Amino acid sequence: MYHYLKNLTPTQQIGALFIIVFGLLLLASVIAFVLSIRDHGDDERAEQWRTELKSVDGIIRTSWLMVFVFWIGWVTGDWVSLTLFGLVSFFALREFLTLSPTRRGDHRSLVLAFFVVLPLQYWLVGSEHFDMFAVFIPVYVFLALPLTSALSNDPVRFLERNAKLQWGIMVCIYGMSHVPALLMLDFPGYDNKNAFLVFFLVMVVQVCTVVQHLASRKWQHAPVAPAISQSFNWRSWWTGILTASVFGALLAGITPWVPGTAFAFSFIACLAGSMGHFVMKALKRDRGIPSWGTQGRSVTGAGGLLDRVDALCFAAPVFFHSAKWYFGI
């Protein structure tokens, strides 16, 4: 498969991926639909089954969204992709902060986050100022936000409020902005194919999430941290990471790497993404909510978006800087 994909032109590669990925997603959607219309009764086990189907359906819908974003980015160019991922960051941050109480003194900082920090971060990506892009939020923004908040003359829970906003910006804007940043890197011998690397990252992280979810339901082992997650156990975690890494190795033909290197980068991305997803579960428990959206619908109108992209937000920066370091660019 590696040599077959490598020998295809970019147009042929996108055609092959379209057939394979969209075909698999269509098959998964049909199976989920058929299972959802079956009568499972009204007992507790049937209710649990319906809940699981809703969760799987949410993952499938997110996969459709991510593949659609990749397709749009391929067809329309880098700046449209930046805009799309910028909107994802906007709605994810909106969702995060809506479920985290704020005070009047935070309004200036919120305006700064949504209408100054977010567009500036994506502009730095689009203009390929990678050095400033990497430190803009964790250095300059993290110093400016507390100052803005202090000028509002509201010291009540000052540290907690600022830490919450900084964490939301770090995950939803900084983390997500590294996905389209892959489009801007100049990899040796990989001209006009960067969209495939975005596709590669999204797919391996998504496969890891799906496999880990299914494995945790199949193998009911004792959870590692039951107060945070009843489904996170080491066996399902390793199963998800290794399965997605092997899947990444099979996709090496669309990357600038050989299968062994593609496996290693998939492993890195899945490790960071799965741990990030676990951390976000801890944040949800702290807020006293089971998910960022309620039964597939978010109180913010974003449809529980953050539940679906949190792993990607953690995986993207690690993947981006690892690839940048590997090629010395």
N, C-alpha and C positions, 0 to 999 in steps of 0.2 A: 504493500500500500504506500510505503514511504517513497519508493522510486517512481511509482505510478503518479502520485501527486506532484512530485518534484518536476517531472517531465511535462506536465500540463502547463499551458499558458495561464496567466491570471484570469482571463475570461473563462477558460475551460475549468479552472479550479473553482471559480464561483458557481459555475453551472453544476459541477459535481456536488459541491457542498449544499447547493439549493435542493437538489434531488434527495440527498441523504438526510440532511437535517430536517428540512421541512416535511419529508416523508415520515421520518420517525416521530416528529411532533404531531403530525396529523394522525398517525396510528395511535399514539398515546392519548390524544384528545378523544378519538372515537371510542377507545376502550374505556376511558373514564366516563364518557357519556353513557355507554351501555350499562356499566356497573351502577351508575347513579339512578337509572330508571327501573332497576330491579327492585322488587319488594323484599325488604329485609326484616319485616315485622316491626314490633314496637318495644322489644325488650331492651335491656341496657347494652347488650352486645351489639345489637343492630344500630343503636344510637352512636356507639363508639365507631362502628364501621362507617356510618355516614359522616362523622366528624373527620375521620381519616381521609375519606374521599374528597371532602372539601379542601383539606390541606394539600393533597396531591394535585387537585385541580388548580389551586393557587400557584403551585410551583410550575405547572404546565403553562399557565397563562403568563407567568413571569418569563418563562423561557421563550414564548412567542414574542413577548415585548422586546427582549434583549436581541433576539435574532432579527427582528424587524428594524431595530435601531442600527444594527450592523449593516443590514441591507441598504437602508437609507443613506448611511455614511459612505458606503461603497459607491452608490449611484451619484450622490450629490456633492461629495467633497468634504474636506476637513472642517470648514467653518459651520456647515449645517450639523455635523456630528457634535461639534463643540456646543452649539446651541441646544441640541437635544439633551446632551448630558448635563448642560447647565440647568435646564428645566427639571431634570431628575433631581439634581442637587437642591434646587429651590423647593420642590414639593417634599423632598425627604426632610430637609431642615424645618420646613413649616410643620410637618407632622411631628417631628421630635419636640419642637418647642411648644406646640399646642398642647401636648400631653405633659408638659413640664411647666408648672405655674410660674408666672413672671409678675413683677411689680411695675408700677408706673416709672420708677427710676431706671428700668431696663429698656425703655422705648427707644432712646437714642442708640443704644448698643444694638438693638434689633434692626433698626433702620440701617445702621452701618454694616451689619452682617449681610442683610439681604440685598441691599442696593449699592454697596460700595465694594465689600470684600468679595462677594460672589462674582460679579462681572470682572473685577480686576484680576482675580485668580485665573479665570478662563481666558482673559485677554493675554495674560502672561504665557499661558499654554500656547495659544494660537500664534503669538509672535515669537515663540521659541526662546524666550528668556528663561532657560531651564534653571540657572543658578538662583535667580530671584524667585522663580516659581516654587522651588523647593523650600525656601526659607520665609517667604512672604507671610504665610499664616502662622507657623510655629514661632516666629520671631517678632515681626512687626505688628501683626494683628493681635497676638497674645499680649503684647505690651500696651497697645492702644485701647483695647476693650476695657480693661479695668480703669484706665484713666477716664474714659468716656463715662463709665458708670459712676465713678467717684464725683465727677462734676455735676451729677444729678442730685447730689446731697441726700442720698438714701443709703445709710450704712447697715440697714437690717439685712441679715443673712448675706452680706456682701460677698464673702468668699464662695459660698454655695451657689449663688446666682451667677457669678462670673465663670466659675468652673463648669457649670451646666452649659452655658452658652459656648464656651470655648470647646467643650467636648463635642457639642453638636456641629460646630463649624469644622472641627478636625475630621469628623467622620463623614459628614454629608457633603462638604465642599472640598476639603483638601484630599480626602481619600478618593472620592468619585472623580475628581478632575484628573487623576492619574490615568484613568482609562482612555480618554481621547488623547492624552499626552503621548501615548504610544504611537499615534498617527504621525507625530511630528519628528520622531527620531529617524536618523539617517543610518540604517543598518547596512553594513557592507554586502553588496550583491543582492540586495533585497528591495530594489527600486519598485515603487508603486504597489507594494504588497502589504503595507503596514496595517490595512484594515483586517487582514487575515490574522494578525497577531492580537488585535482586539477581540476578534471572534474566538481565537484560541483561548485567551484568558477567561472570557465570559463562559465558554462551554465547559472548561475543566472545573471551574469553581461551581458552576451549576450542577454538573454531574456529581461532584463531591457532596454537595448539599443533598441532592436527591437520594443518592446511594446511602449516605449516612442516616437519613430519615427513614428509609425503608428497612435498613439493617437494624436500627434501634427498635423498630416495631416487631421485627421477626425474632430477634434475640433479646429477650427480656432480662438483661443483666442488671445488676445493681448500679444505679447511677453514680457517677463520680462525685457530683455535688447536688444532692437531691433538693436542697433549698433553692437552687437556681434552675436546674433542669432535671426533669424526671427521665428524659430520653437520652441524655448524653452519657455514654459509657465508652470505655477504651476500645472494645472490640468493634463496635459500629464505627467509631472514629477512624481507626486504622483501616477498616474495610473501605470507607468512603475515600480516604486519601489515596490508598494504593490503587483502587479501581480507577479513580479519576486520573492518576498519574500514568497508568497504563494507557488509558484513553488518550491522554496528551501525547504519549509516545507514538501512538498510531496516527496522530494528526501532524507528526513532525514534517510531513511533506509540504505543509502550508506555512511553516516557520523557517527562520534562518538557521535552524539547528538540525543536527542528526538526532535519531530517536533517543539515544541515551541522554543527551543534553535536554531535549524536550521533556523527557521524564523528570529530570532534576528540577527544571523550572516549573513544571506542573506540580511537583511535590511541594516546592516552596510556596506557590500560590495557594494551594489547598490547605497547607499548614496554617498560613496566615489567615486565610478566609474562614476556616472552621473555628479557629481560636477567637477570631473577631466576632463571629456569630454567637459564640458562647458568652463573650463579654457583653454583647448587646442584650442577651437574655438576663444577665445580672442587672443591667440598667432597667429593664422592664420590671423585674421583681422589686427593685428599689422604688419604682413609681407605682407599684401595686397594680399593674395591668398584665394580662396574659399575652397581649400582642399589641403592636402599634395600631392595628386596625381591628375592628370588632366584627367577627363573622364575615371577613372578606371586605368589609366597608370601613373606611377610616373616618374618624370624627373630623378630620381635616379635609376630606374629599379626595384624598390621594389614593384611596383604595388599599391601605396597608402597605404602601410602597416600601417603607424602610424595612419591613420584615423580609422582603424579597431581595434587597440589594445590600444588606448590611455586610454579608460575607465579602462581596465584591469591593466594598469600600475599604475593607482592611487588606484584601489581597492585592489590590491595584498598586498602592505605593511600594510595597515590598517587591512585587514583580517588576515594576517599572525601573526602580533603582538597581535591582539585581541585573536586569538586562543591560542597562546603561553602563554599569560597572564591567560586566562581562565583555562588552565590545569596546570599552574605553572611549565612549562618546559622551 
